[in-house]
């Protein structure tokens, strides 16, 4: 795990990245902000009442002197932010509604990122995934050509690193969705110094079973290969055929993966969520994420069961995504 984050720290060192943490009164957020600020790699931007945030930090014994605290209630740039928000929402809100919405920390923080006053946002310690993702989709939006955002975990155990997708967002992705998730996951793999070898997973290997579910994955493989012919990507695969060379030799001897996949695209959110939790709990992998991909600027979602170290790590990842 240390190697993974050493690489990220080297990537963001001297970049002066600012990461918004909208949940400025949460103890885990404040503890992570203290560590981030002390290291000087990232400037934490805490959202909340300045005095309340300072008092909470003092009460739990953490130093946030290197963090910036911004209160939406007296933010000097609010008029400009309101105008920008109204324009971005294309008339779906008026100025009065915008002023109300922007008192919400997630919306306010996302606008800071959109307007270039911060480089990314990490939220979700005290909010649902929807509360974090909705402002990002409405304001930052997906990159040109990308239809949907998706969520990946980096699974780490000693020197092993793998990408699992989509484990957070899309419940029942279409073939086109799966292809898009695969290509975006390959880009995420490269961010973590993983040379992507992408396996599209199913309960079938190369037509060993036929059903609408397996055919959906097989079609996704075709779409992805047409869009990125140079990428090492194949499927549909059962997990063992994608990961175990001896099984791959029997089940898919002509595949370029040869049982050496490191980036795994699950056929549904149900499968992906179960899969990463099994690896985490039974395989003793650290699950880093979820990392949202496909957005114009990085926004990432914490689990409400996170600890301060999770916040710290995801802030570093978010900063690296913005480089």
C-alpha atoms as one frame of an Amber mdcrd trajectory, in Angstrom:
protein
   0.000   0.000   0.000   2.820   2.421   0.855   4.302   2.062  -2.650   0.945
   2.958  -4.196   0.692   6.199  -2.275   4.392   7.027  -2.584   3.840   7.084
  -6.353   0.808   9.344  -5.965   2.661  11.711  -3.649   5.482  12.041  -6.157
   2.920  12.792  -8.862   1.291  15.673  -6.933   4.361  17.050  -5.165   4.782
  20.762  -5.866   1.494  20.962  -7.787  -0.278  23.052  -5.135  -3.515  21.088
  -5.422  -6.578  22.167  -3.431  -9.116  19.514  -2.454 -12.527  20.468  -1.086
 -13.817  18.564   1.942 -17.427  19.754   2.353 -18.055  17.926   5.647 -15.963
  20.328   7.691 -17.382  19.382  11.109 -16.773  15.645  10.799 -13.950  14.431
  13.059 -12.594  12.057  10.402 -12.476  14.868   7.854 -10.710  17.210  10.269
  -8.143  14.568  11.231  -7.378  13.865   7.556  -7.221  17.607   6.784  -4.671
  18.035   9.570  -2.446  15.308   8.108  -2.806  16.592   4.542  -2.018  20.142
   5.610   0.999  19.073   7.651   2.507  17.206   4.700   2.026  20.182   2.389
   1.170  18.073  -0.644  -2.479  19.123  -0.740  -4.274  22.148   0.671  -7.538
  20.982   2.290 -10.487  23.332   1.759 -12.999  22.761   4.553 -16.588  23.955
   4.139 -18.484  25.218   7.174 -18.794  27.986   9.724 -15.232  29.118  10.395
 -15.511  29.358  14.179 -17.414  26.083  14.502 -14.857  24.234  12.392 -11.953
  25.680  14.374 -13.622  24.855  17.686 -14.334  21.281  16.607 -10.722  20.818
  15.488  -9.462  22.189  18.790 -11.842  19.940  20.730 -10.482  16.794  19.073
  -6.882  18.024  19.240  -5.969  18.404  15.569  -4.133  21.252  13.868  -5.906
  22.624  10.780  -3.825  25.794  10.495  -2.705  24.730   7.016  -6.276  24.244
   5.807  -8.542  26.835   4.232 -12.040  27.188   5.718 -14.859  28.679   3.647
 -18.379  29.398   4.895 -21.018  29.559   2.151 -23.047  31.915   4.347 -20.509
  34.737   4.005 -18.544  33.714   0.908 -17.360  36.850  -0.891 -17.740  35.293
  -4.322 -21.301  34.037  -3.818 -22.926  36.419  -6.327 -20.570  35.248  -9.073
 -21.105  31.618  -8.042 -24.883  32.029  -8.181 -24.702  33.438 -11.711 -22.385
  30.648 -12.815 -24.649  28.013 -11.271 -27.769  29.404 -12.962 -25.966  29.389
 -16.310 -24.670  25.855 -15.781 -28.135  24.580 -14.907 -29.488  26.197 -18.086
 -32.420  27.939 -16.467 -33.555  24.972 -14.349 -33.054  27.167 -11.271 -33.440
  30.897 -10.742 -31.125  33.069  -8.636 -33.190  32.700  -5.474 -33.196  28.901
  -5.734 -29.484  28.888  -6.615 -28.663  30.893  -3.485 -30.566  28.355  -1.414
 -28.999  25.302  -3.073 -25.465  26.689  -2.757 -25.708  26.740   1.021 -25.412
  22.958   0.766 -21.767  22.001   1.250 -21.652  19.490  -1.591 -23.139  21.897
  -4.137 -20.983  24.764  -2.876 -17.831  22.635  -2.924 -18.566  21.271  -6.377
 -18.984  24.816  -7.670 -15.576  25.733  -6.220 -14.117  22.930  -8.327 -16.107
  23.885 -11.435 -15.026  27.535 -11.167 -11.351  26.596 -10.799 -10.992  27.620
  -7.155 -10.207  24.020  -6.190  -8.932  20.959  -8.039 -11.240  18.241  -6.735
 -13.722  17.249  -4.044 -14.048  14.380  -1.570 -17.323  13.858   0.277 -19.544
  11.077   1.581 -18.357  10.585   5.176 -21.737  11.873   6.356 -23.666  11.912
   3.069 -25.039   9.316   0.675 -23.414   8.562  -2.664 -26.316  10.359  -4.355
 -25.637  13.512  -2.316 -22.045  13.515  -3.578 -22.594  12.405  -7.163 -25.700
  14.449  -8.026 -23.969  17.871  -7.819 -21.025  16.495  -9.802 -23.278  15.265
 -12.607 -25.280  18.505 -12.670 -22.322  20.883 -12.521 -19.048  19.237 -13.543
 -20.671  16.669 -15.851 -19.002  13.865 -17.767 -16.194  14.269 -20.267 -17.037
  14.691 -23.953 -18.052  11.330 -25.373 -18.628   9.801 -21.932 -22.265   9.026
 -21.189 -22.035   7.876 -17.572 -19.714   8.098 -14.619 -18.635   4.855 -12.977
 -16.935   3.824  -9.757 -13.823   1.684  -9.350 -11.861   0.282  -6.445  -8.119
  -0.228  -6.444  -7.575  -3.501  -4.630  -4.171  -3.602  -2.935  -2.379  -6.385
  -1.054   1.362  -6.036  -0.517   2.791  -5.711  -4.061  -0.449  -6.663  -5.830
  -2.697  -4.011  -7.407  -5.928  -4.582  -9.312  -8.796  -2.476 -10.630 -12.404
  -3.591  -9.986 -15.239  -1.821 -11.849 -18.064  -0.804 -11.673 -18.635  -1.387
  -7.967 -20.456   1.807  -7.060 -22.727   3.472  -9.624 -24.353   1.622 -12.533
 -26.821  -1.066 -11.469 -27.432  -2.843 -14.770 -25.075  -1.498 -17.441 -25.744
  -2.057 -21.143 -23.117  -3.367 -23.548 -22.248   0.228 -24.465 -21.983   1.132
 -20.772 -19.721  -1.831 -20.036 -17.435  -0.939 -22.931 -17.187   2.633 -21.682
 -16.498   1.454 -18.126 -13.742  -0.838 -19.421 -11.973   1.907 -21.361 -12.215
   4.410 -18.486 -10.988   1.760 -16.035  -7.922   1.203 -18.206  -7.133   4.923
 -17.884  -7.584   4.731 -14.116  -5.236   1.730 -13.994  -2.512   3.796 -15.656
  -2.923   6.500 -12.997  -1.833   3.871 -10.466   1.097   2.614 -12.544  -0.835
  -0.493 -13.634  -0.356  -1.592 -17.236  -4.013  -2.403 -17.958  -4.983  -5.908
 -19.006  -8.749  -5.782 -19.006 -11.064  -8.749 -18.470 -14.814  -8.447 -19.061
 -16.287 -10.852 -16.520 -19.306 -13.145 -16.684 -20.351 -16.666 -15.664 -19.264
 -17.863 -19.103 -15.904 -18.054 -20.865 -15.914 -17.386 -24.591 -19.416 -18.703
 -25.212 -19.348 -21.663 -22.826 -22.832 -20.562 -21.779 -25.387 -18.629 -23.785
 -27.838 -16.154 -22.283 -28.788 -12.483 -22.692 -26.386 -11.725 -19.827 -23.365
 -13.382 -21.416 -24.171 -11.992 -24.847 -24.379  -8.486 -23.382 -20.797  -8.849
 -22.103 -19.572 -10.389 -25.366 -21.031  -7.431 -27.270 -19.328  -5.041 -24.850
 -15.999  -6.694 -25.656 -16.528  -6.091 -29.373 -17.416  -2.432 -28.816 -14.415
  -1.789 -26.580 -12.001  -3.566 -28.922 -13.243  -1.532 -31.872 -12.751   1.723
 -29.956  -9.335   0.844 -28.472  -7.776  -1.906 -30.602  -4.352  -1.439 -29.001
  -5.651  -2.090 -25.478  -5.185  -5.595 -24.066  -8.835  -6.448 -23.422 -10.854
  -9.626 -23.813 -13.915 -11.533 -22.638 -16.359 -12.753 -21.778 -14.495 -14.556
 -19.000 -15.153 -16.374 -15.788 -12.833 -14.962 -13.176 -10.530 -17.986 -13.056
 -10.030 -17.929 -16.822  -9.057 -14.271 -16.600  -6.731 -14.617 -13.639  -5.209
 -18.102 -13.492  -2.796 -18.868 -16.381  -3.313 -22.638 -16.210  -7.100 -22.223
 -16.414  -6.774 -19.653 -19.206  -4.652 -22.097 -21.187  -7.504 -24.610 -21.090
 -10.510 -22.319 -21.442  -9.174 -19.496 -23.632  -5.788 -20.465 -25.102  -5.962
 -17.839 -27.855  -6.721 -14.904 -25.585  -4.116 -12.131 -25.272  -4.778 -11.987
 -21.524  -3.336 -15.456 -20.848  -4.699 -15.434 -17.296  -2.855 -12.233 -16.401
  -5.735  -9.749 -16.154  -5.359  -6.920 -13.638  -8.392  -4.774 -14.496 -11.735
  -6.484 -14.014 -15.064  -5.215 -15.347 -18.024  -6.848 -13.628 -21.275  -7.362
 -15.559 -23.445  -5.583 -12.985 -23.229  -3.475  -9.850 -24.507  -6.437  -7.870
 -21.588  -8.611  -9.018 -19.005  -5.853  -8.627 -20.060  -4.834  -5.142 -20.116
  -8.443  -3.931 -16.817  -9.193  -5.656 -14.794  -6.381  -4.143 -16.159  -7.042
  -0.653 -15.231 -10.731  -0.878 -11.692  -9.797  -1.930 -11.543  -7.232   0.874
 -12.888  -9.425   3.673 -11.694 -12.904   2.704  -8.624 -12.006   0.660  -7.370
  -9.255   2.999  -7.112  -6.731   0.188  -7.307  -3.042   0.954 -10.134  -1.536
  -1.105  -9.222   2.023  -2.099 -12.220   3.953  -3.395 -14.720   4.183  -4.833
 -12.940   6.379  -7.355 -15.336   8.068  -9.762 -14.240   8.138 -13.379 -15.483
   9.858 -16.508 -16.035  13.314 -14.980 -14.514  16.531 -16.338 -12.967  17.239
 -12.925 -12.417  14.784 -10.069 -15.082  14.237  -7.422 -14.887  11.169  -5.198
 -17.245   9.506  -2.764 -16.380   8.133   0.651 -18.206   5.382   2.474 -20.093
   6.589   5.519 -18.196   3.894   7.415 -14.832   5.398   6.430 -12.048   6.362
   8.808  -9.699   9.343   8.649  -7.086   7.336   6.755  -9.637   6.583   4.027
 -10.310  10.314   3.713  -6.592  11.084   3.538  -5.952   8.471   0.842  -8.923
   9.473  -1.296  -7.843  13.119  -1.128  -4.420  12.155  -2.488  -6.037  10.109
  -5.255  -8.323  13.009  -6.146  -5.372  15.360  -6.345  -3.532  12.899  -8.610
  -6.571  12.646 -10.892  -6.395  16.401 -11.443  -2.740  16.434 -12.544
